[in-house]
């Protein structure tokens, strides 16, 4: 047996022995209702989760673990640990806030109680993203010595407290305190494998361009019996406008946006997608590209909501004014501001009967594509292969993580890798979220192996960039 395989097996045994403790960590974390929205849950729940991270990662060997208030008023948790002289620096990221449970009645087990069923661990945040916290803790414990020291690289740790609310606190903290984030490699652990047991790095994230469109046709709603027919119906006009965003095949068609992109990573078989998405029997997938093309390489429009009378309580009236919230996801290579302007122009120009259209820009975010040609990615590919016994694949993700773009802008030479314990069976953001404990075990081993192999050969860590000036001209 080679020295390398001996080291791998030793780490594998350490990680396996730590899995009961990982379950204890996750049990405690899931019980904390850390939804970063004071309208739904007490802020003390997020504070308890932040304090848990300070305590647990200190015990795992990190130093100066503390809470840092971000510009949105929520707390991030940060810390670090020194490695050998000249070793590279790796930032470990996760978030401790979770989505609300949504429909409590749809949960088969209590959402804030970790419950084991059929080999999976159920509970809100068990995968997204508290499962990744358990992964980090397990990897660090496997690497650290009896006194928590002996990490092979310099480590920085950042846990976000409001990621699910999208308030941008951490993104705004980066330019204010860049020394907290500066690293050779940044492991953004809030994604996961393409399928359970298949090691995957996410290399592409779609950007976002949301708008609210309002259509007006009458001074007020009118009786549909007396005026219906010639009276221009605002709801009918809105339906026509929204329908124009897709062609007869379901492709998103917005003037000025390319719609023929092709994905060059892992394939996403149509039948697998149908199962993952819960597509009903007899209902076709839309678009003329492959599933991977449509998900990760082409724009995709979604109507998120419509303000109009509901069925229950509606009256016999021609509607005068209605609105819709429209989301446009865009692939790397498309500018988010240009896409938002193109969407607004399309909605305005598609109005029938001279209907008045107002478009209000909403949230936006740039797409992201990771650089995959550096030493960190090579070390990560090796670590994942040893942990899983399979070659790593690259996939995209339809969601957006604006923090990645902020980090890439401030640290242009750093490598950014997106990994984690989440896979389609986790049902993140939905009722009955769960995690497969084998994913925590394998990913913790992969992280520990990566931190070990990336440390050789040693090379100087980068100097932190100069902090951005405050409004008064001083520097932090």
Secondary structure, 3 states (H helix, E strand, C coil): CCHHHHHHHHHHHHHHHHHHHHHHHHHHHHCCCCCCCCCCCCHHHHHHHHHHHHHHHHHCCCEEEEEEECCCCCEEEEEEECCCCCCCEEEEEEECCCCCCCCHHHCCCCCCCCEEECCEEECCCCCCCHHHHHHHHHHHHHHCCCCCCCCCCEEEEEEECCHHHCCCHHHHHHHHCHHHCCCCEEEEECCECCECCECEEEEEECEEEEEEEEEECCCCCEEHHHHECCECCHHHHHHHHHHCCECCCCCECCCCCCCCCCCCCCCCCHHHHHHHHCCCCCCCCCCCCCHHHHHHCCCEEEEEEEECCCCCCCCCEECCEEEEEEEEEECCCCCHHHHHHHHHHHHHHCCCCCCEEEEEEEEEECCEECCCCCHHHHHHHHHHHHHHCCCCEEEEECCCCHHHHHHHHHCCCCEEEEECCECHHHCCCCCCCEEEHHHHHHHHHHHHHHHHHCCCCCCCCCCCCCCCECCCCCEC
